[in-house]
Amino acid sequence: MFDFFTHFKIKHSDLPYMLVYLGIFTAVIVIGLLTVNMSTVILMAISCLPILILLLHYHFYRANETLAIQQQQKQQAYFSLFNLIDFKLPIPYMTGWAATPELALAIYEIIKTEQPSQIVELGSGISSLICAYGVEENKYGAVFSLDHDKNYSQKTKEILLQHGMEQHVTISYAPLKYQVIKGRECSWYDCSSANCPDNIDLLIVDGPPVKTQKQARYPALDYFYSKLSVSATIVVHDALREEEAAIVDEWLQRYPKFSKEIIHSEKGIAILRKQV
Ligand SMILES: C[S@@+](CC[C@H](N)C(=O)[O-])C[C@H]1O[C@@H](n2cnc3c(N)ncnc32)[C@H](O)[C@@H]1O
């Protein structure tokens, strides 16, 4: 038997569409009730129903199609990653808050092709491990990772130790602290005891988490711009999310030296390259 809920996977993001379609349907009925008699309204509602069902069907068809493409992209990224990197142990699941396989692959490819000397990462985790494998293979470079969460920074240290990669990454616990950066009040990593490096070739922005404040990652470029090397690359995760997309656009207006490339993955990745 046709199972509606298996066929149509309803997600949070579908709700606005469903509300719009149902709103139109309700509006038609209300207008009908106010202007004509009940039997005409029932007739109108019945004739509108197939259109409503078709619209919803089209919406879910497109949503499922997008999901299938994203899943394939993810699988391809997994396969590439596991073919390219000789992991010593299984790696933690790349779900939830962790780096997506697409992000991990993008970071790894940049490290292999651009051979950065100094990598700085905001938000430690699997991405720190990927960076470590990259610099070990390059036999060149160092990774410096900031994390606002003590437990999480400890967890990342343990993962690195298990993989024998701890010598490549300095994980620094830097709680978020009220600061004014370039005239803007914000909550940002307290780097006072972190000894952040200069001359950064690759900056990976995957923290702080969005929930910590509005435009949580906005201060990243203001804070690190003067520490970037002449041809630095910046990788921004979640770049398709409204907030991060706005942040990247504003950065590009204020710092026009950067070019922008977008990887259209599930969460989106922006790669900004400083033009020499
Ligand atoms: C987007 S996550 C960074 C993920 C990291 N780049 C990785 O590859 O795993 C940003 C921050 O959220 C925190 N975090 C990570 N996973 C979390 C979880 N499951 N619940 C709450 N906070 C988490 C960590 O402090 C991390 O620095």
The ligand as an SDF file (V2000), in Angstrom:
LIG
                    3D

 27 29  0  0  0  0  0  0  0  0999 V2000
   30.5330   23.2550   14.2860 C   0  0  0  0  0  0  0  0  0  0  0  0
   31.3610   22.6960   15.6550 S   0  0  0  0  0  0  0  0  0  0  0  0
   32.9740   22.3920   15.0320 C   0  0  0  0  0  0  0  0  0  0  0  0
   33.1030   21.0500   14.4490 C   0  0  0  0  0  0  0  0  0  0  0  0
   34.5190   20.6710   14.0740 C   0  0  0  0  0  0  0  0  0  0  0  0
   35.0930   21.5400   13.0990 N   0  0  0  0  0  0  0  0  0  0  0  0
   34.5420   19.2480   13.5670 C   0  0  0  0  0  0  0  0  0  0  0  0
   35.0200   19.0090   12.4790 O   0  0  0  0  0  0  0  0  0  0  0  0
   34.0830   18.3720   14.3040 O   0  0  0  0  0  0  0  0  0  0  0  0
   31.6350   24.1750   16.5790 C   0  0  0  0  0  0  0  0  0  0  0  0
   31.8300   23.9540   18.0590 C   0  0  0  0  0  0  0  0  0  0  0  0
   30.6820   23.3510   18.5950 O   0  0  0  0  0  0  0  0  0  0  0  0
   31.0190   22.5760   19.7240 C   0  0  0  0  0  0  0  0  0  0  0  0
   30.4030   21.2620   19.5220 N   0  0  0  0  0  0  0  0  0  0  0  0
   30.7570   20.3030   18.6890 C   0  0  0  0  0  0  0  0  0  0  0  0
   29.9070   19.2570   18.7380 N   0  0  0  0  0  0  0  0  0  0  0  0
   28.9840   19.5710   19.6450 C   0  0  0  0  0  0  0  0  0  0  0  0
   27.8310   18.9340   20.1420 C   0  0  0  0  0  0  0  0  0  0  0  0
   27.4850   17.7090   19.7110 N   0  0  0  0  0  0  0  0  0  0  0  0
   27.0890   19.5830   21.0450 N   0  0  0  0  0  0  0  0  0  0  0  0
   27.4380   20.7940   21.4850 C   0  0  0  0  0  0  0  0  0  0  0  0
   28.5320   21.4700   21.0420 N   0  0  0  0  0  0  0  0  0  0  0  0
   29.2850   20.8690   20.1420 C   0  0  0  0  0  0  0  0  0  0  0  0
   32.5410   22.5060   19.8120 C   0  0  0  0  0  0  0  0  0  0  0  0
   32.9530   23.3110   20.8690 O   0  0  0  0  0  0  0  0  0  0  0  0
   32.9750   23.0660   18.4760 C   0  0  0  0  0  0  0  0  0  0  0  0
   34.1210   23.8240   18.5800 O   0  0  0  0  0  0  0  0  0  0  0  0
  1  2  1  0
  2  3  1  0
  2 10  1  0
  3  4  1  0
  4  5  1  0
  5  6  1  0
  5  7  1  0
  7  8  2  0
  7  9  1  0
 10 11  1  0
 11 12  1  0
 11 26  1  0
 12 13  1  0
 13 14  1  0
 13 24  1  0
 14 15  1  0
 14 23  1  0
 15 16  2  0
 16 17  1  0
 17 18  1  0
 17 23  2  0
 18 19  1  0
 18 20  2  0
 20 21  1  0
 21 22  2  0
 22 23  1  0
 24 25  1  0
 24 26  1  0
 26 27  1  0
M  CHG  2   2   1   9  -1
M  END
$$$$
